[in-house]
Amino acid sequence: MSVAWIGCAAGVAGDMLLGALVDAGADPDEVAHAIAALDIDGIALTFEPAQRCGVRATRAVVVVHSHDEHAHPHRPAREVLELIAAADLPDRVADRATRVYRAIAEVEGEIHGVDPDDVELHEVGALDSIADVVGVCAALESLGVDELVAGPIALGHGTVRTQHGEMPNPVPAVTALLARAGAPVRGIDTTMELATPTGVGLVTVLASSFGALPPMAVRSTGFGAGTADPPGRPNVVQVVVGDAVAGVITPGSGRPARLLAANVDDVTPEVLAHTVGRLLAAGAFDAWVVPIVMKKGRPAHTVHALCDDATFPAVAEVLVRETGTLGFRASVVERWPQRRAEQVVDVAGHAVRVKVAGDGSVKVEHDDAAAAALALGRPLRDVIAQAARSGSS
């Protein structure tokens, strides 16, 4: 399995990630062909050598010459998704690009209180951003990357100018995408917009995990340059591409995580089930309930949640609020997430997400399968079986 690690120590933008992948060996012609498949006139793509604080890098430059773009500086998410669906793209390129834009549309819809399909995408719906998203997905395919891992994402502060006016830095879409993925971040004392919605959307949706470089035999590396060249630090995204190797599972070799637990004896099963869902929505890696017997023979439950340091405060707040517990405990544990790739398969016209493990086994997203089974009037087990067969083919 081929894996790519994305270093976002200076932030991340779509053009920076695209430049880094081409610098690491992605075929520029394959990227250009994918963008051309969108059948949008007036897009020119070039890759230029650059230096950022002494680091040699590649800068991706998307130039838009389109009267339509001036007439429509933004477009609804539905239109962007239709452009991708109509394009003659490799399946995995189309799937990845679609998932990125669906996630961006969902968080923008939540922010503005509109249906995700109808939300107007401003900067992220412009032609250059569409080219960045499709270009990155095509570059990953050119490199044969099966899985992405990303390091902590750098963020600035202050305010930035957007189509909506002066907005906090980072902008709401960026923080919402980070929260959905439980992505780790680090602050830098600058008012530059280090992380854009396009860049953060690509990283948080396509990365299967976050952390240090995973075990790999390195094949290539690359740096993608940002537009600005601030003094004192290279404004680049780093990419390391290699073939995954099996890590030795020993104490200390896993990824650190926080295990939260609270004992409750006065919470109904319905509330417990709701709490598990809210813990997952708050960014927990996993959440579960175990029946126990407390003092004086009282039946009770322990509610557990597993998360990282970045999401610990939000997960802990949900645990206390939803269960009403008067206290909880937490410990530091290690976790060894196994390699997996996410796909979207078609079941009689319904999109169902699946996760394919390194050994080829397939796990079907229950909520997607249940929605498809309800719409089709078919047994859930049949939909799950069909989705699993499609994911393994």
N, C-alpha and C positions, 0 to 999 in steps of 0.2 A: 504494500500500500504506500502510495506517495503522499507525503505530508508537507505542508508549508507552514512556517512560523512567521507571524507578522509582528514586527517590533514597532510599537506606536509611542515610543518615548518622547517624540516631538509632536504628537498628535497624528491625525489621519484625515485625509481627504481623498475623494475618488480618483483625482488625477495623480496624486502621489502614489497611491497603491497601484494604479495602472502602470506608472513609470517604473516602479520597483519590480513588478512582475516581468516587464519587458527587459529590464536590466538583468534580471535573473535568467533570461533565456527564452521567454515566451516569444513566439513568432509574430512580429508586427503585422505581417500580411494576413495571418489568421484573425488577428484582432480587427484589422481594417475590413475584412470580408464580413465579419459578424456585424459590425456597425453598418456597413452598406446594406446588409440584409434587412435592416429596419425600413429601407425604402424611404428615407427622409433626405430631401435635397438640401445641399448647402452645408454639409459637415465635412471639414477637412481635418485629418489627424496626422500629426507629426510627432516624432520623438527626437529630442535634442539633448546633447551632452550638457551637463551643468556641474557647478561646484557649489557646495553649501558648507561654509565654514571649514574648508579644506577637504571635504569628502566628495569624491567623484560620484555623480549620480546621473540618472536619466530623468528628463522632464517630459511628461506627456502634455501635449498642447492640442486642445480641441478648438478649432476655429469654426464659428457658425456664420455662414453667409446665406441668410434665408429671410425673405420678406415675411414669410409666415411666422417666423420666430419673433419678429418685431411686432407683428399684429397680435400674437398670442404668447406673451412672455411666460405664461403659466398655463397649465392644462389640468383637467381632472384626472385623478388616478386611473379611472376606467379607461381613458384614452391611452395612457401610457401602457397599461396592461394589454390593451388590444394591439398596440404596435408590436409588443414583444410576441404575443400569440400568433400574429400574422406573419412574422418574420421566419425565414427558412434558417433556423438555428439548430445546432445539435441539441438533443434532448436535455442534457445536463446544463448546458448554457442557458437555455430557455427556462428551465426549472429554477436555477439559482437566481437569475435576474427577476423572475416572477416573485419568488419568495422575498427578495429584498424589497421590491416595490409594494408588495402586500403589507409587509411589516411597517414600512414608512407610512402607507396610507392609513393603517389602523391607528398608529399613534397620533398622526395628524388629525384623524377623525375624532379621537378622544379629546384632543386639545381644543379643537374648534367646535365640538358638539355636532358633527354632521356624519352622515353615512360615509364609511371609508371609500366607497366607489365614487362618491360625489365630491370628496375633498379636493380643493384646488391646490395642486402642488406648484409652489412658486419656484424658488431657486432649484429645488430638487427635481422639478418637472421640466426644467429648461433642457434644450437639446444637448448642451454640453454635459449635463449631469446624466441624461439617458445614455449618452455615448460612453461616459465613464463606467456606469453600472454594467452595461452589456460588454464593454471592452474588458473590464476586470474578469467577468465570468468567462469570456472567450480566452483570455490569457491563462486563467487557471486550467482550462481544458487543454490548451496548447502544451502546458507543462505537465499535464496528466495528474494534476493534484486531486487526490481523493478526500483529503481532510485538511482543515485549517485549525491552527491553534494561534491565539493572539496573546500578546503581553498586555500589561496595564496601559490604558489610553490616557495620554496627557491632555489636560484641559486648561484653558486660560480663565480670565475673570473679567469683570467690567461689563461693558455693553458692546453690541455690534449692530450695524445697520443692515436691515433686511427689507423685503417687500412689505412687511407688516409694520415697519418703522423701527425704532430703537428697541432692541431686545436684550435680555440678559445673556451673558456669555458664560457657559454654553447655552445655546438656544433650547427652548422646551422640547423640541423633537429629539435632540441629542440626549438629553437627560432621560426622556421616556424610553428611548431605545436601549440605553445603558441599563435602566431599571428592569426592563423586560428580560434582558439576558443575564442580569446579575454580574455585569462586566466590571472588573476592577479598574480604578482610575487613579491618577495622580495629578495634583495641581502644580502648575508652573506660574510664577509671578510675571505674567504678561497679559496685556489686553488683546493680544492677537486671537483670532478665532482659530484655535489649533485643531479642533475636531468639528467637521461639518456633518450635517445630516446624511449626506451621500456616503461619506467615508465611514461613519459610525454604523449606518445601516448595513453596508457591505460586511464590516467586521463582525458585528453582533449577530447577524443572521447566518452568515456562512461559517463562522468559527464554531466548532463543536465543543471547545473548552478554552479556558484562559489560564495562562500561567507561563512558566519558564519554558525554554526550548524542550520539546519532547525528545525521547531517544530516537535518533535517526542517523543514517549514513548520508552526510551532506553531499549533494550533487551540485548545487549552485547557490549563489547569493546575489542580492541586488539591492540598490537604493533608489528610491523615487523622490525627486526633488519637489518641494513646494514652491510656490511663486515667490514668496519672501525669502530673504537671506539675512536673518537677524544675526548680530554678532554674539559670539560666546557659545553657540550651540548649533549643530547642523540641523536644518529644517528638512528632515528626510523621514520617509518610512522605510524600514528595513524588512527584507524578505529573505528567509533561509528555506531552501527547498531540498528535500532528501527523501530517502526510502526509510520508512518506519522500521525500527528494530525492536525486538521484544525487550522490555526493561526487566531487570532483575527485581523481583518482588521481595524486598527485605525491609525490616523496620527502618524508617527514615527515608525510604525511597518514594513514598507516596506523596500526594498533594495535601497540604494541611486543610482542615475544615473544622467548623464548629458544630458540635452536637448539642442541641438544646433539648431539655426534657422538663415536663411539668406533670405532677400527679394531681388528678382531679377526681372527685367522687360525687359531684353534683351537676354533671353536664350530660345532657341527653345524647343519644346516638346521632340524631339529626344535626345537632350543633357540632359534635365531633367531626362528622363528615364535612360540614361546611368549613370548619377550622382547617382541616387538611387542605382543602382547595384554596383557602386564603393564604396559607403558608406558602404553597407552591407559587401562587400569583405574586407574593412578595419577594420571590427570588430564591426560595429554598431549593436545593438540589433534589431533596426528597422529604416527605413527611409521612408519618404513620402513627397508628394508635395501637397500644398493647394493653390487654386486660390484665389487671393485677388485683391482689387482695391486700388491703391496708389494715391498720391496727383495728382490733375488735372485730375482725372478720368482714369489714366493709368492702364490698366489691367496688372497684374503681378502675381508672384507666391512666396510662402514661402517654402523653402526647409528645412525640419526638419530631424534631426538625433538623435537617442537615444543611448547612449553608457555609459560605465563606465570610471572611471578615468584612468585605464590602457591603454585604446584605444583612449582616448580623443585626444591626439596630432595627431595620424594618421588620425582619422575621421575628425578633424578640417582641416587638411592639404588638404584632398580630397575635402571637401566642398568648400574651397577657390579656389583650383586649377581648379576644374571642372566647377564651376559656374562663375568664374571670379569676384565674389562679392568683394566689397571694404571693407567689414566688416561683422561680424556676432555677434550674441549674444548667451549667454549660461546661463542656470540656473540649479540649483540642484533640482531634483524631486525624488519622490519615485515610485518604481514599485513593483508589486506583481505578479511575474511569477507563473503560476499555474503548478501543478504537471503534468508531462507527461513522457511517455516512448517511445523511438524510436525503430522501427522495420524495417525490410526489408521484403517485401512480393514479391511473384512471380506472374507476370502477363504474362502468355503464354511464359515463358522463359526469361522474362525481370525483373530485380531487380528494385523495386520501394520502396523508403523510405516513411514511414508513421509515424505520431506522434499520440499516443493514450493518451488521457486525462484521468484524474482520474475518470471521469464519464462514460468512455467507448467510448466517441465520437472520431472519427478518422479524422485527417487532412492529406491529401496526398501531398507529395512533388511535386509541379507542374512541375518542370524541368524533373524529372524522368518520370512522367506520360506522359509528352509531347513527350519525346524521345521514350518511348515505343509505344505511339499511332502512331508516324511517322513510326517507324520500322514495326509495325504490319498492318499499313494501316487502323486503326480503329479510330472512333471518340474519341476525348479526353475525353468527358464526360463518355463514356463507360469504358475506362481504369480507370478513377478516381473512378467510382462506384465499379468496380471489386476490385481495390486495397483497397478501404474502407471496403468492405465486408470481404476481407481476413484479414485486420487488426483488425476487430472487432470479428473475430471468435476465 
